[in-house]
């Protein structure tokens, strides 16, 4: 007999990910959901690039384009990216290590219009010597916008790398500052 834990793991692996792609001034926005919630929000220059990134992040999963399933969620995310919506209150299901999830929870506590440094986040998660690991967790973030890694800056306040481009990061921060 197979242990129950193993059965749950297999069932999770066989769960499909449903996604859709929209457009905004930041480019293409892909939103993907699994049985627990949003598992990816990806930004890119083309539908092909965001779809390719989704496949790379979830190589063993069945990916299904599903406009109907994401009909309410995708517009909310695009409105947020465009600065027309102040908050996103959506169920998130990011896949990552425990350390990454700690970082991502800390990022979600940075108010819109504010920033924090990598060192600030490291201190907030009680790992003050882990600035580089915090930066790596930001780079591994699968859920742009809703897990706001764009709000993390260098200790001197300068913009640093952003998985989806520094220009997008600058635009997002400017939009949030105007709200």
Order of alpha helices (4+ residues) and beta strands (2+ residues): alpha-beta-beta-beta-alpha-beta-alpha-alpha-beta-alpha-alpha-beta-alpha
